């Protein structure tokens, strides 16, 4: 079917642009993490999630990150072989698994997270406070729209809105000046000006 003058070009579709942006962010993140920790982006996401929230089941990781459960299963095996995570039966239900960082995984998290936080701070420094507030608001609205569209689909209720939810649900003992995975971090006006 030919393109019509009154059609919205594919490159202007919001979902198309969001997907392109997500792919660019993933590629940049994968390159960055490979250079610093030797981990794939999926491996780092599991390490970071366990480092920030503490022990979780694979389903809880999927709910917090929206990573595919099959990807989590493969990455879990790789991280276990690398001895970066411990994979044990859940104490309440031995049919379920509980993942946590091993000593080696904790070292990777402790070494990499400050660098990742610095990277986040560098990214957000490119925006004014008002731009960050507008971006936060728009992203929260888009997330709410997509959650409504999914309705009873995948469990998205546990996914935090990083810029608005802040650090809710995280183990306070594990919070080492964390910067949420979104763009906005607690900052004072003096830091920007």
Secondary structure as the mmCIF struct_conf table of DSSP 4:
data_model
#
loop_
_struct_conf.conf_type_id
_struct_conf.id
_struct_conf.beg_label_comp_id
_struct_conf.beg_label_asym_id
_struct_conf.beg_label_seq_id
_struct_conf.end_label_comp_id
_struct_conf.end_label_asym_id
_struct_conf.end_label_seq_id
TURN_TY1_P TURN_TY1_P1 UNK A 5 UNK A 6
BEND BEND1 UNK A 7 UNK A 7
HELX_LH_PP_P HELX_LH_PP_P1 UNK A 8 UNK A 9
HELX_RH_3T_P HELX_RH_3T_P1 UNK A 10 UNK A 12
HELX_RH_AL_P HELX_RH_AL_P1 UNK A 14 UNK A 37
BEND BEND2 UNK A 38 UNK A 38
HELX_RH_AL_P HELX_RH_AL_P2 UNK A 41 UNK A 53
BEND BEND3 UNK A 55 UNK A 55
STRN STRN1 UNK A 56 UNK A 56
HELX_RH_AL_P HELX_RH_AL_P3 UNK A 58 UNK A 65
HELX_RH_AL_P HELX_RH_AL_P4 UNK A 69 UNK A 81
TURN_TY1_P TURN_TY1_P2 UNK A 82 UNK A 83
BEND BEND4 UNK A 84 UNK A 84
STRN STRN2 UNK A 85 UNK A 89
BEND BEND5 UNK A 91 UNK A 92
TURN_TY1_P TURN_TY1_P3 UNK A 94 UNK A 95
BEND BEND6 UNK A 96 UNK A 96
STRN STRN3 UNK A 97 UNK A 101
HELX_RH_AL_P HELX_RH_AL_P5 UNK A 103 UNK A 124
TURN_TY1_P TURN_TY1_P4 UNK A 125 UNK A 126
BEND BEND7 UNK A 127 UNK A 127
HELX_RH_AL_P HELX_RH_AL_P6 UNK A 129 UNK A 150
TURN_TY1_P TURN_TY1_P5 UNK A 151 UNK A 152
BEND BEND8 UNK A 153 UNK A 154
TURN_TY1_P TURN_TY1_P6 UNK A 157 UNK A 158
HELX_RH_AL_P HELX_RH_AL_P7 UNK A 162 UNK A 165
TURN_TY1_P TURN_TY1_P7 UNK A 166 UNK A 169
BEND BEND9 UNK A 170 UNK A 170
HELX_RH_3T_P HELX_RH_3T_P2 UNK A 172 UNK A 174
BEND BEND10 UNK A 176 UNK A 177
BEND BEND11 UNK A 181 UNK A 183
HELX_RH_AL_P HELX_RH_AL_P8 UNK A 189 UNK A 192
#
